[in-house]
Amino acid sequence: MLKQHLQLKLSQKLSPKQIQLMKLIQLPTQAFEECIKQEIEENPALETGKEESEDPFEIETNDDFESAEEDQSEEINIEEYLSDDDTPDYKTTLSSSPVEDENQTPYAAGQTFYGYLIEQLSTFNLEAEQYLIAEYLVGSLDESGYLRRPLEDIIDDLAFSVGLFINEDQLKEALTTVQQLDPAGIGARDITECLSLQLKRQTKSASRDLAIEIIGESFDLFSKKHFDKILQKHKIDEDALKTAIAKIERLNPKPGGGFSTGLRMNRQIVPDFILRIEDDQIDLQLNARNAPELHLSRSYKELFETYKQGGSNPAQKEAVQFVKQKLDAAKWFIDAIRQRQQTLIITLQAIVNYQTAYFLSGDERDLKPMILRDIAELTGLDISTISRVANSKYIDTPYGTQLVKSYFSEAMTNEEGESVSTREIKSILKELIESEDKSKPLTDEKLGKLLKEKGYKVARRTVAKYREQLDLPVARLRKSL
């Protein structure tokens, strides 16, 4: 039996505009520029640069026309978007005078990995069938330059997709040709073959031959740093092994790694903030690329006035509504950008104020424990907003370009009862590992004891966690002769 009843429920929902604003806040500079470019392309009512006239364009509303729209729930009032305030251009400038980026490096995409290899392949004197096989092999390489697929599968693919029937010897002959291409190591089927191919390109010497022998016969021992066993197996002295290892360590295990996602390109981090120190005073500014000058299109304002005064027929009403929607979207986008800039600068200023000692000295030991809640309380912003700002933004400092997120760390208590940042402990841990005797590297347990001697009570398990976060291998893999 169906029943009806009333139920009160309190729920929190974000409007589409609020969601879009959150997305704008979390965008880094490059993605933000692309977003603006896309918005300008999609909305003709939005323009870049300064307006030609300093006087705002005024439009009188037509109340009779407004009331004629039966389905319209709100009045079309262009005055809401065009006010007589002191900033008629709706420029999105910041009071902090953002720094101009004078050294903007363009992103140039080069040749594709596939095209680069095919171009070399065309210089070989190959018959049509041999070239077709080699070309297919090049297309089968992964992004690191390896041929991961079994040769039997490639033979089957050539038969079914190309109609070319060959045997394994023919395929291996073509593979030998591919392995002669640059960079050295291309076309290898595993890491040992990749390294061996690179070594064979080098000038013949005793150390090169020994390196090839170690890679071919003792790669497992080499990867696990069992140097004593290598010395015994190959009956060599320590100096010879050192020279061979030096050659191996200079090799590239991923010869195709210079081509990312098929394109060879320059990678550059564009900082969202610029921090400078002069006379012990910190100056924080927003990158100028985050503060574009935007304004409403004057032609669209005039278009609105023309359509509005033209009459109240359905076509005119539809035209007015369309223009109004474009002006509405443009005005909101400009306001959202201004709010984004204010949120970014307020958040970063709070972080800089909190970590003033670190920014003045550059010593990671001066970093105070800081979590998202600390900055949220200082700024009055939500924790999720602080997280969006910190996760993807970079700041250019005298000590390098750093991820804002890296300034956040949990607190630990030292033996004196003082709260210290976990990043401070990681910094000391890194120093201990860098200064250790590489012939007898320190174990995690020994590192824990040394940290305890310095006043930091850290368990072995915690040492292992911090070491992994620093991307440092275990003691056995840090060993060297």
DRENDO-1510 file (C-alpha; in Angstrom, 1 decimal, always signed):
<recs>
REC; n; res; u; v; w
REC; 1; MET; +0.0; +0.0; +0.0 .
REC; 2; LEU; +1.4; +3.4; -1.0 .
REC; 3; LYS; +1.8; +6.1; +1.6 .
REC; 4; GLN; +2.8; +9.7; +1.5 .
REC; 5; HIS; +4.8; +11.4; +4.1 .
REC; 6; LEU; +6.9; +14.6; +4.6 .
REC; 7; GLN; +10.6; +14.5; +5.5 .
REC; 8; LEU; +12.9; +17.4; +6.3 .
REC; 9; LYS; +16.4; +16.9; +5.0 .
REC; 10; LEU; +19.4; +19.3; +5.1 .
REC; 11; SER; +21.9; +18.7; +2.3 .
REC; 12; GLN; +24.8; +20.7; +0.9 .
REC; 13; LYS; +25.3; +20.9; -2.8 .
REC; 14; LEU; +27.7; +22.9; -5.0 .
REC; 15; SER; +26.4; +24.8; -7.9 .
REC; 16; PRO; +28.0; +24.3; -11.3 .
REC; 17; LYS; +29.7; +27.7; -11.0 .
REC; 18; GLN; +31.2; +26.8; -7.6 .
REC; 19; ILE; +32.5; +23.5; -9.1 .
REC; 20; GLN; +34.0; +25.4; -12.0 .
REC; 21; LEU; +35.7; +27.9; -9.7 .
REC; 22; MET; +37.2; +25.0; -7.7 .
REC; 23; LYS; +38.6; +23.6; -10.9 .
REC; 24; LEU; +40.1; +27.0; -11.9 .
REC; 25; ILE; +41.8; +27.3; -8.5 .
REC; 26; GLN; +43.5; +23.9; -8.8 .
REC; 27; LEU; +44.8; +24.5; -12.3 .
REC; 28; PRO; +48.6; +25.3; -12.6 .
REC; 29; THR; +49.7; +28.2; -14.8 .
REC; 30; GLN; +50.0; +26.4; -18.1 .
REC; 31; ALA; +46.6; +24.6; -17.8 .
REC; 32; PHE; +45.1; +27.9; -16.6 .
REC; 33; GLU; +46.3; +29.7; -19.8 .
REC; 34; GLU; +44.8; +26.9; -21.9 .
REC; 35; CYS; +41.5; +27.3; -20.0 .
REC; 36; ILE; +41.4; +31.0; -20.8 .
REC; 37; LYS; +42.3; +30.5; -24.4 .
REC; 38; GLN; +39.4; +27.9; -24.7 .
REC; 39; GLU; +36.9; +30.2; -23.0 .
REC; 40; ILE; +37.8; +33.1; -25.3 .
REC; 41; GLU; +37.3; +30.9; -28.3 .
REC; 42; GLU; +33.9; +29.6; -27.1 .
REC; 43; ASN; +32.6; +33.0; -25.8 .
REC; 44; PRO; +32.8; +35.9; -28.2 .
REC; 45; ALA; +31.6; +38.3; -25.4 .
REC; 46; LEU; +35.0; +37.8; -23.7 .
REC; 47; GLU; +38.0; +39.7; -24.9 .
REC; 48; THR; +41.6; +40.1; -23.8 .
REC; 49; GLY; +43.5; +43.4; -23.3 .
REC; 50; LYS; +42.3; +46.8; -22.2 .
REC; 51; GLU; +39.1; +48.4; -23.5 .
REC; 52; GLU; +39.6; +51.2; -26.0 .
REC; 53; SER; +37.3; +53.5; -24.0 .
REC; 54; GLU; +37.7; +54.3; -20.4 .
REC; 55; ASP; +34.0; +55.1; -20.0 .
REC; 56; PRO; +31.7; +52.2; -19.3 .
REC; 57; PHE; +29.1; +51.6; -21.9 .
REC; 58; GLU; +25.7; +52.3; -20.5 .
REC; 59; ILE; +22.5; +50.6; -21.6 .
REC; 60; GLU; +19.0; +51.5; -20.5 .
REC; 61; THR; +16.8; +48.6; -19.7 .
REC; 62; ASN; +13.4; +48.2; -21.3 .
REC; 63; ASP; +10.9; +47.1; -18.7 .
REC; 64; ASP; +8.1; +46.5; -21.2 .
REC; 65; PHE; +10.3; +44.1; -23.1 .
REC; 66; GLU; +11.4; +42.3; -20.0 .
REC; 67; SER; +7.8; +41.7; -18.8 .
REC; 68; ALA; +6.8; +40.3; -22.2 .
REC; 69; GLU; +8.9; +37.2; -21.5 .
REC; 70; GLU; +6.6; +34.7; -19.9 .
REC; 71; ASP; +9.2; +32.1; -19.1 .
REC; 72; GLN; +11.9; +34.3; -17.9 .
REC; 73; SER; +12.3; +34.2; -14.1 .
REC; 74; GLU; +14.8; +37.1; -13.8 .
REC; 75; GLU; +15.1; +40.4; -15.6 .
REC; 76; ILE; +17.7; +41.0; -18.3 .
REC; 77; ASN; +19.5; +43.8; -16.6 .
REC; 78; ILE; +22.8; +44.6; -18.4 .
REC; 79; GLU; +23.6; +47.1; -15.6 .
REC; 80; GLU; +24.4; +44.1; -13.5 .
REC; 81; TYR; +27.3; +43.5; -15.7 .
REC; 82; LEU; +28.2; +47.1; -16.7 .
REC; 83; SER; +28.6; +49.3; -13.6 .
REC; 84; ASP; +30.0; +52.8; -13.2 .
REC; 85; ASP; +32.7; +51.7; -10.8 .
REC; 86; ASP; +36.4; +52.5; -11.0 .
REC; 87; THR; +37.2; +49.4; -12.9 .
REC; 88; PRO; +35.1; +49.4; -16.0 .
REC; 89; ASP; +37.6; +47.2; -17.9 .
REC; 90; TYR; +36.9; +44.3; -15.5 .
REC; 91; LYS; +40.7; +43.8; -15.5 .
REC; 92; THR; +41.9; +40.9; -13.4 .
REC; 93; THR; +45.0; +42.7; -12.0 .
REC; 94; LEU; +46.3; +42.1; -8.5 .
REC; 95; SER; +47.3; +44.7; -6.0 .
REC; 96; SER; +50.5; +42.7; -5.5 .
REC; 97; SER; +51.7; +43.8; -9.0 .
REC; 98; PRO; +52.5; +40.4; -10.6 .
REC; 99; VAL; +55.9; +39.9; -12.0 .
REC; 100; GLU; +56.2; +39.8; -15.8 .
REC; 101; ASP; +57.7; +36.6; -17.1 .
REC; 102; GLU; +60.4; +37.9; -19.5 .
REC; 103; ASN; +62.0; +34.5; -20.1 .
REC; 104; GLN; +59.1; +32.5; -21.4 .
REC; 105; THR; +60.3; +29.4; -23.1 .
REC; 106; PRO; +58.0; +28.1; -25.9 .
REC; 107; TYR; +57.2; +24.4; -25.9 .
REC; 108; ALA; +58.5; +23.0; -29.2 .
REC; 109; ALA; +57.4; +19.5; -30.2 .
REC; 110; GLY; +60.0; +17.7; -32.3 .
REC; 111; GLN; +60.0; +14.5; -34.3 .
REC; 112; THR; +58.0; +11.5; -33.2 .
REC; 113; PHE; +59.9; +8.5; -31.9 .
REC; 114; TYR; +58.6; +6.4; -34.8 .
REC; 115; GLY; +59.4; +9.0; -37.4 .
REC; 116; TYR; +62.9; +9.5; -36.1 .
REC; 117; LEU; +63.7; +5.7; -36.5 .
REC; 118; ILE; +62.0; +5.4; -39.9 .
REC; 119; GLU; +64.1; +8.3; -41.1 .
REC; 120; GLN; +67.2; +6.5; -40.2 .
REC; 121; LEU; +65.9; +3.2; -41.6 .
REC; 122; SER; +65.5; +4.8; -45.1 .
REC; 123; THR; +69.3; +5.3; -45.2 .
REC; 124; PHE; +69.9; +1.5; -45.3 .
REC; 125; ASN; +70.1; -0.3; -48.6 .
REC; 126; LEU; +67.3; -2.7; -48.0 .
REC; 127; GLU; +65.1; -4.7; -50.3 .
REC; 128; ALA; +61.4; -3.9; -50.3 .
REC; 129; GLU; +60.5; -7.0; -48.1 .
REC; 130; GLN; +63.3; -6.4; -45.7 .
REC; 131; TYR; +62.3; -2.7; -45.3 .
REC; 132; LEU; +58.7; -3.7; -44.7 .
REC; 133; ILE; +59.7; -6.1; -41.9 .
REC; 134; ALA; +62.1; -3.6; -40.3 .
REC; 135; GLU; +59.4; -0.9; -40.5 .
REC; 136; TYR; +56.9; -3.2; -38.8 .
REC; 137; LEU; +59.4; -3.9; -36.0 .
REC; 138; VAL; +60.0; -0.2; -35.4 .
REC; 139; GLY; +56.2; +0.2; -35.0 .
REC; 140; SER; +56.2; -2.6; -32.5 .
REC; 141; LEU; +58.7; -0.9; -30.1 .
REC; 142; ASP; +57.4; +0.4; -26.8 .
REC; 143; GLU; +58.1; +4.0; -25.6 .
REC; 144; SER; +61.4; +2.9; -24.0 .
REC; 145; GLY; +62.6; +1.4; -27.2 .
REC; 146; TYR; +62.2; -2.2; -26.3 .
REC; 147; LEU; +60.7; -5.0; -28.5 .
REC; 148; ARG; +58.5; -6.7; -25.8 .
REC; 149; ARG; +56.5; -8.9; -28.1 .
REC; 150; PRO; +57.6; -12.5; -28.9 .
REC; 151; LEU; +59.0; -13.0; -32.4 .
REC; 152; GLU; +56.5; -15.7; -33.1 .
REC; 153; ASP; +53.6; -13.3; -32.6 .
REC; 154; ILE; +55.2; -10.7; -34.9 .
REC; 155; ILE; +55.6; -13.4; -37.6 .
REC; 156; ASP; +51.9; -14.2; -37.3 .
REC; 157; ASP; +50.9; -10.6; -37.4 .
REC; 158; LEU; +52.9; -10.0; -40.6 .
REC; 159; ALA; +51.2; -13.0; -42.2 .
REC; 160; PHE; +47.6; -12.0; -41.2 .
REC; 161; SER; +47.7; -8.2; -41.4 .
REC; 162; VAL; +50.3; -7.6; -44.2 .
REC; 163; GLY; +50.2; -10.8; -46.1 .
REC; 164; LEU; +53.9; -11.3; -45.7 .
REC; 165; PHE; +55.0; -14.8; -44.9 .
REC; 166; ILE; +58.5; -15.0; -43.4 .
REC; 167; ASN; +60.5; -17.3; -41.1 .
REC; 168; GLU; +62.3; -16.5; -37.8 .
REC; 169; ASP; +65.7; -16.1; -39.4 .
REC; 170; GLN; +64.4; -13.4; -41.7 .
REC; 171; LEU; +62.8; -11.6; -38.8 .
REC; 172; LYS; +66.0; -11.8; -36.7 .
REC; 173; GLU; +68.0; -10.3; -39.7 .
REC; 174; ALA; +65.6; -7.4; -39.8 .
REC; 175; LEU; +65.8; -7.0; -36.0 .
REC; 176; THR; +69.6; -6.8; -36.3 .
REC; 177; THR; +69.1; -3.9; -38.7 .
REC; 178; VAL; +66.8; -2.1; -36.3 .
REC; 179; GLN; +69.3; -2.6; -33.5 .
REC; 180; GLN; +71.8; -0.6; -35.5 .
REC; 181; LEU; +69.6; +2.6; -35.3 .
REC; 182; ASP; +70.3; +5.4; -32.9 .
REC; 183; PRO; +70.1; +5.8; -30.0 .
REC; 184; ALA; +72.1; +2.7; -29.2 .
REC; 185; GLY; +70.1; +0.0; -27.5 .
REC; 186; ILE; +66.9; +0.4; -29.6 .
REC; 187; GLY; +65.2; -2.9; -30.5 .
REC; 188; ALA; +66.5; -4.8; -27.4 .
REC; 189; ARG; +64.2; -7.5; -26.0 .
REC; 190; ASP; +65.4; -7.1; -22.4 .
REC; 191; ILE; +67.6; -5.0; -20.2 .
REC; 192; THR; +70.7; -7.2; -20.7 .
REC; 193; GLU; +70.5; -7.0; -24.5 .
REC; 194; CYS; +69.9; -3.3; -24.3 .
REC; 195; LEU; +73.1; -2.7; -22.3 .
REC; 196; SER; +75.1; -5.1; -24.3 .
REC; 197; LEU; +74.1; -3.3; -27.6 .
REC; 198; GLN; +75.3; +0.0; -26.2 .
REC; 199; LEU; +78.6; -1.5; -25.0 .
REC; 200; LYS; +79.3; -3.1; -28.4 .
REC; 201; ARG; +79.0; +0.4; -30.0 .
REC; 202; GLN; +81.9; +1.6; -27.8 .
REC; 203; THR; +85.6; +1.3; -28.7 .
REC; 204; LYS; +87.0; -2.1; -28.0 .
REC; 205; SER; +88.9; -2.4; -24.7 .
REC; 206; ALA; +89.5; -4.8; -21.8 .
REC; 207; SER; +87.0; -2.9; -19.6 .
REC; 208; ARG; +84.4; -2.9; -22.3 .
REC; 209; ASP; +84.7; -6.6; -22.9 .
REC; 210; LEU; +84.6; -7.3; -19.1 .
REC; 211; ALA; +81.4; -5.1; -18.9 .
REC; 212; ILE; +79.8; -7.1; -21.7 .
REC; 213; GLU; +80.8; -10.4; -19.9 .
REC; 214; ILE; +79.4; -9.2; -16.6 .
REC; 215; ILE; +76.1; -8.1; -18.2 .
REC; 216; GLY; +75.8; -11.4; -20.1 .
REC; 217; GLU; +76.8; -13.8; -17.4 .
REC; 218; SER; +76.3; -12.1; -14.0 .
REC; 219; PHE; +73.6; -9.5; -14.4 .
REC; 220; ASP; +71.6; -10.8; -11.5 .
REC; 221; LEU; +74.7; -10.6; -9.2 .
REC; 222; PHE; +75.5; -7.1; -10.6 .
REC; 223; SER; +71.9; -5.8; -10.0 .
REC; 224; LYS; +72.0; -7.1; -6.4 .
REC; 225; LYS; +75.5; -5.6; -5.8 .
REC; 226; HIS; +77.1; -8.9; -4.9 .
REC; 227; PHE; +80.5; -7.7; -5.9 .
REC; 228; ASP; +82.5; -10.4; -4.0 .
REC; 229; LYS; +80.8; -13.1; -6.0 .
REC; 230; ILE; +81.5; -11.3; -9.3 .
REC; 231; LEU; +85.1; -11.1; -8.4 .
REC; 232; GLN; +85.3; -14.8; -7.7 .
REC; 233; LYS; +83.3; -15.9; -10.7 .
REC; 234; HIS; +85.2; -13.8; -13.2 .
REC; 235; LYS; +88.6; -14.1; -11.5 .
REC; 236; ILE; +89.3; -10.4; -11.7 .
REC; 237; ASP; +90.7; -7.8; -9.3 .
REC; 238; GLU; +88.8; -5.0; -7.7 .
REC; 239; ASP; +90.2; -2.2; -9.9 .
REC; 240; ALA; +89.1; -4.0; -13.1 .
REC; 241; LEU; +85.6; -4.5; -11.7 .
REC; 242; LYS; +85.4; -0.8; -10.7 .
REC; 243; THR; +86.3; +0.3; -14.3 .
REC; 244; ALA; +83.7; -2.1; -15.8 .
REC; 245; ILE; +81.0; -1.0; -13.4 .
REC; 246; ALA; +81.8; +2.7; -14.3 .
REC; 247; LYS; +81.1; +1.8; -17.9 .
REC; 248; ILE; +77.9; +0.0; -17.2 .
REC; 249; GLU; +76.6; +2.9; -14.9 .
REC; 250; ARG; +76.9; +5.3; -17.8 .
REC; 251; LEU; +74.6; +3.3; -20.0 .
REC; 252; ASN; +71.0; +4.2; -20.7 .
REC; 253; PRO; +68.5; +1.5; -19.7 .
REC; 254; LYS; +65.7; +3.3; -21.6 .
REC; 255; PRO; +67.1; +4.5; -24.9 .
REC; 256; GLY; +63.7; +5.6; -26.1 .
REC; 257; GLY; +63.0; +7.5; -22.9 .
REC; 258; GLY; +63.9; +10.8; -24.5 .
REC; 259; PHE; +60.7; +10.6; -26.6 .
REC; 260; SER; +57.7; +11.2; -24.3 .
REC; 261; THR; +54.3; +10.0; -25.6 .
REC; 262; GLY; +55.8; +9.9; -29.0 .
REC; 263; LEU; +57.0; +13.5; -29.0 .
REC; 264; ARG; +60.4; +14.9; -28.3 .
REC; 265; MET; +59.9; +18.1; -26.3 .
REC; 266; ASN; +61.4; +20.4; -23.8 .
REC; 267; ARG; +59.8; +20.2; -20.4 .
REC; 268; GLN; +59.7; +23.2; -18.1 .
REC; 269; ILE; +58.0; +23.9; -14.9 .
REC; 270; VAL; +56.3; +27.3; -15.0 .
REC; 271; PRO; +56.2; +28.7; -11.4 .
REC; 272; ASP; +52.8; +30.1; -10.3 .
REC; 273; PHE; +54.5; +32.4; -7.7 .
REC; 274; ILE; +57.8; +34.3; -7.5 .
REC; 275; LEU; +59.4; +34.9; -4.2 .
REC; 276; ARG; +62.4; +37.3; -3.8 .
REC; 277; ILE; +64.3; +38.4; -0.7 .
REC; 278; GLU; +65.9; +41.8; -0.4 .
REC; 279; ASP; +67.4; +43.2; +2.8 .
REC; 280; ASP; +65.8; +40.3; +4.8 .
REC; 281; GLN; +62.3; +41.3; +3.4 .
REC; 282; ILE; +60.3; +38.7; +1.6 .
REC; 283; ASP; +58.5; +39.8; -1.5 .
REC; 284; LEU; +55.8; +37.4; -2.8 .
REC; 285; GLN; +54.2; +38.0; -6.2 .
REC; 286; LEU; +51.9; +36.1; -8.5 .
REC; 287; ASN; +53.2; +35.1; -11.9 .
REC; 288; ALA; +51.9; +37.7; -14.4 .
REC; 289; ARG; +50.6; +34.8; -16.6 .
REC; 290; ASN; +48.1; +34.1; -13.9 .
REC; 291; ALA; +46.7; +37.7; -14.2 .
REC; 292; PRO; +45.5; +38.3; -17.7 .
REC; 293; GLU; +43.6; +41.4; -18.6 .
REC; 294; LEU; +40.0; +40.5; -19.7 .
REC; 295; HIS; +36.9; +42.6; -20.4 .
REC; 296; LEU; +33.5; +42.3; -21.9 .
REC; 297; SER; +33.2; +42.8; -25.6 .
REC; 298; ARG; +32.1; +46.3; -26.5 .
REC; 299; SER; +30.5; +45.0; -29.8 .
REC; 300; TYR; +28.4; +42.5; -27.8 .
REC; 301; LYS; +27.2; +45.3; -25.5 .
REC; 302; GLU; +26.1; +47.3; -28.5 .
REC; 303; LEU; +24.6; +44.2; -30.0 .
REC; 304; PHE; +22.5; +43.8; -26.8 .
REC; 305; GLU; +21.3; +47.4; -27.0 .
REC; 306; THR; +20.4; +47.0; -30.7 .
REC; 307; TYR; +18.4; +43.8; -30.2 .
REC; 308; LYS; +16.7; +45.0; -27.0 .
REC; 309; GLN; +15.3; +48.1; -28.7 .
REC; 310; GLY; +14.3; +46.2; -31.9 .
REC; 311; GLY; +11.0; +44.8; -30.6 .
REC; 312; SER; +9.4; +42.0; -28.6 .
REC; 313; ASN; +8.8; +39.4; -31.3 .
REC; 314; PRO; +10.1; +35.8; -30.5 .
REC; 315; ALA; +13.2; +36.1; -32.7 .
REC; 316; GLN; +14.2; +39.3; -31.0 .
REC; 317; LYS; +13.6; +37.8; -27.6 .
REC; 318; GLU; +15.7; +34.8; -28.5 .
REC; 319; ALA; +18.6; +37.0; -29.7 .
REC; 320; VAL; +18.5; +39.1; -26.5 .
REC; 321; GLN; +18.6; +36.0; -24.4 .
REC; 322; PHE; +21.5; +34.6; -26.3 .
REC; 323; VAL; +23.6; +37.8; -26.0 .
REC; 324; LYS; +22.6; +38.1; -22.3 .
REC; 325; GLN; +23.8; +34.5; -21.6 .
REC; 326; LYS; +27.2; +35.2; -23.3 .
REC; 327; LEU; +27.6; +38.4; -21.3 .
REC; 328; ASP; +26.6; +36.7; -18.1 .
REC; 329; ALA; +29.1; +33.9; -18.7 .
REC; 330; ALA; +31.9; +36.3; -19.6 .
REC; 331; LYS; +31.3; +38.5; -16.5 .
REC; 332; TRP; +31.2; +35.4; -14.2 .
REC; 333; PHE; +34.4; +34.1; -15.8 .
REC; 334; ILE; +36.2; +37.4; -15.2 .
REC; 335; ASP; +35.0; +37.4; -11.6 .
REC; 336; ALA; +36.1; +33.8; -11.1 .
REC; 337; ILE; +39.6; +34.6; -12.3 .
REC; 338; ARG; +39.8; +37.5; -9.9 .
REC; 339; GLN; +38.6; +35.3; -7.1 .
REC; 340; ARG; +41.2; +32.6; -8.1 .
REC; 341; GLN; +44.0; +35.1; -8.0 .
REC; 342; GLN; +42.9; +36.4; -4.5 .
REC; 343; THR; +42.7; +32.8; -3.2 .
REC; 344; LEU; +46.1; +31.9; -4.5 .
REC; 345; ILE; +47.9; +35.0; -3.1 .
REC; 346; ILE; +46.1; +34.8; +0.2 .
REC; 347; THR; +47.0; +31.1; +0.6 .
REC; 348; LEU; +50.6; +31.5; -0.4 .
REC; 349; GLN; +51.1; +34.6; +1.8 .
REC; 350; ALA; +49.8; +32.7; +4.8 .
REC; 351; ILE; +52.3; +29.9; +4.0 .
REC; 352; VAL; +55.2; +32.3; +3.6 .
REC; 353; ASN; +54.3; +34.0; +6.9 .
REC; 354; TYR; +54.1; +30.6; +8.6 .
REC; 355; GLN; +57.5; +29.5; +7.2 .
REC; 356; THR; +59.3; +32.9; +7.3 .
REC; 357; ALA; +62.4; +31.4; +9.0 .
REC; 358; TYR; +62.8; +28.8; +6.2 .
REC; 359; PHE; +62.4; +31.3; +3.4 .
REC; 360; LEU; +64.9; +33.7; +4.9 .
REC; 361; SER; +67.6; +31.0; +5.5 .
REC; 362; GLY; +66.8; +28.3; +2.9 .
REC; 363; ASP; +67.7; +25.6; +5.5 .
REC; 364; GLU; +65.1; +22.8; +5.6 .
REC; 365; ARG; +65.8; +22.5; +9.3 .
REC; 366; ASP; +64.0; +25.8; +9.8 .
REC; 367; LEU; +60.8; +24.4; +8.3 .
REC; 368; LYS; +58.0; +24.3; +10.9 .
REC; 369; PRO; +55.5; +21.4; +11.1 .
REC; 370; MET; +52.5; +22.6; +9.1 .
REC; 371; ILE; +49.3; +20.9; +8.0 .
REC; 372; LEU; +46.5; +22.1; +5.8 .
REC; 373; ARG; +44.3; +22.9; +8.8 .
REC; 374; ASP; +46.9; +25.4; +10.0 .
REC; 375; ILE; +46.7; +27.5; +6.8 .
REC; 376; ALA; +42.9; +27.1; +6.6 .
REC; 377; GLU; +42.6; +28.6; +10.0 .
REC; 378; LEU; +44.9; +31.5; +9.1 .
REC; 379; THR; +43.1; +32.3; +5.8 .
REC; 380; GLY; +39.5; +31.4; +6.7 .
REC; 381; LEU; +39.4; +29.2; +3.7 .
REC; 382; ASP; +38.2; +25.6; +3.5 .
REC; 383; ILE; +40.8; +22.8; +3.9 .
REC; 384; SER; +39.9; +21.4; +0.4 .
REC; 385; THR; +40.6; +24.8; -1.1 .
REC; 386; ILE; +44.1; +24.9; +0.5 .
REC; 387; SER; +44.7; +21.4; -0.8 .
REC; 388; ARG; +43.8; +22.5; -4.3 .
REC; 389; VAL; +46.2; +25.4; -4.2 .
REC; 390; ALA; +49.1; +23.4; -2.7 .
REC; 391; ASN; +48.9; +20.2; -4.8 .
REC; 392; SER; +49.7; +21.6; -8.2 .
REC; 393; LYS; +51.3; +25.0; -7.7 .
REC; 394; TYR; +55.0; +25.8; -7.9 .
REC; 395; ILE; +56.9; +28.8; -6.4 .
REC; 396; ASP; +60.2; +30.2; -7.7 .
REC; 397; THR; +62.5; +30.9; -4.7 .
REC; 398; PRO; +66.2; +31.8; -4.4 .
REC; 399; TYR; +66.6; +28.1; -3.5 .
REC; 400; GLY; +65.0; +26.8; -6.6 .
REC; 401; THR; +61.5; +26.2; -8.0 .
REC; 402; GLN; +59.6; +24.1; -5.4 .
REC; 403; LEU; +56.2; +22.5; -5.1 .
REC; 404; VAL; +54.0; +24.3; -2.6 .
REC; 405; LYS; +52.9; +21.0; -1.2 .
REC; 406; SER; +56.4; +20.2; -0.1 .
REC; 407; TYR; +56.2; +22.8; +2.7 .
REC; 408; PHE; +53.5; +20.8; +4.5 .
REC; 409; SER; +54.7; +18.2; +6.9 .
REC; 410; GLU; +53.6; +16.5; +10.1 .
REC; 411; ALA; +55.2; +17.1; +13.5 .
REC; 412; MET; +57.3; +14.8; +15.6 .
REC; 413; THR; +58.7; +15.4; +19.0 .
REC; 414; ASN; +62.4; +15.3; +19.7 .
REC; 415; GLU; +64.1; +14.4; +23.0 .
REC; 416; GLU; +63.8; +17.9; +24.2 .
REC; 417; GLY; +60.0; +17.9; +23.8 .
REC; 418; GLU; +60.0; +20.3; +20.9 .
REC; 419; SER; +57.9; +19.7; +17.8 .
REC; 420; VAL; +60.0; +19.3; +14.6 .
REC; 421; SER; +59.0; +18.8; +11.0 .
REC; 422; THR; +59.3; +15.4; +9.5 .
REC; 423; ARG; +60.9; +17.1; +6.5 .
REC; 424; GLU; +63.7; +18.2; +8.8 .
REC; 425; ILE; +64.3; +14.6; +9.8 .
REC; 426; LYS; +64.3; +13.6; +6.1 .
REC; 427; SER; +66.9; +16.2; +5.4 .
REC; 428; ILE; +69.2; +14.9; +8.1 .
REC; 429; LEU; +68.5; +11.3; +7.0 .
REC; 430; LYS; +69.6; +12.3; +3.4 .
REC; 431; GLU; +72.8; +13.9; +4.7 .
REC; 432; LEU; +73.6; +10.7; +6.7 .
REC; 433; ILE; +73.2; +8.5; +3.6 .
REC; 434; GLU; +75.1; +10.9; +1.4 .
REC; 435; SER; +78.1; +11.0; +3.8 .
REC; 436; GLU; +78.2; +7.2; +4.5 .
REC; 437; ASP; +81.0; +4.9; +3.5 .
REC; 438; LYS; +79.6; +3.4; +0.2 .
REC; 439; SER; +81.7; +0.3; +0.7 .
REC; 440; LYS; +79.7; -0.3; +3.9 .
REC; 441; PRO; +76.4; +1.6; +3.6 .
REC; 442; LEU; +74.3; +2.2; +6.7 .
REC; 443; THR; +71.3; -0.1; +7.3 .
REC; 444; ASP; +68.0; +1.4; +8.3 .
REC; 445; GLU; +68.6; +0.2; +11.9 .
REC; 446; LYS; +71.9; +1.9; +12.0 .
REC; 447; LEU; +70.4; +5.1; +10.5 .
REC; 448; GLY; +67.7; +5.0; +13.2 .
REC; 449; LYS; +70.4; +4.9; +15.9 .
REC; 450; LEU; +72.3; +7.8; +14.4 .
REC; 451; LEU; +69.1; +9.9; +14.3 .
REC; 452; LYS; +68.4; +9.0; +17.9 .
REC; 453; GLU; +71.9; +10.3; +18.8 .
REC; 454; LYS; +71.0; +13.6; +17.1 .
REC; 455; GLY; +67.9; +13.8; +19.3 .
REC; 456; TYR; +65.3; +12.3; +16.9 .
REC; 457; LYS; +63.6; +9.2; +18.2 .
REC; 458; VAL; +62.7; +7.4; +15.0 .
REC; 459; ALA; +61.9; +3.7; +14.6 .
REC; 460; ARG; +63.6; +1.6; +12.0 .
REC; 461; ARG; +60.2; +1.2; +10.1 .
REC; 462; THR; +59.9; +5.0; +10.0 .
REC; 463; VAL; +63.4; +5.3; +8.7 .
REC; 464; ALA; +62.6; +2.9; +5.9 .
REC; 465; LYS; +59.4; +4.9; +5.1 .
REC; 466; TYR; +61.3; +8.2; +4.9 .
REC; 467; ARG; +64.1; +6.6; +2.9 .
REC; 468; GLU; +61.6; +5.4; +0.3 .
REC; 469; GLN; +59.9; +8.8; +0.2 .
REC; 470; LEU; +63.4; +10.3; -0.6 .
REC; 471; ASP; +63.7; +7.7; -3.4 .
REC; 472; LEU; +66.8; +6.2; -1.8 .
REC; 473; PRO; +67.5; +2.4; -2.2 .
REC; 474; VAL; +68.2; +0.0; +0.7 .
REC; 475; ALA; +71.8; -0.3; +2.0 .
REC; 476; ARG; +72.7; -3.3; -0.2 .
REC; 477; LEU; +71.8; -1.4; -3.4 .
REC; 478; ARG; +73.8; +1.6; -2.3 .
REC; 479; LYS; +76.9; -0.4; -2.0 .
REC; 480; SER; +79.9; +0.4; -4.3 .
REC; 481; LEU; +83.5; -0.6; -4.5 .
</recs>
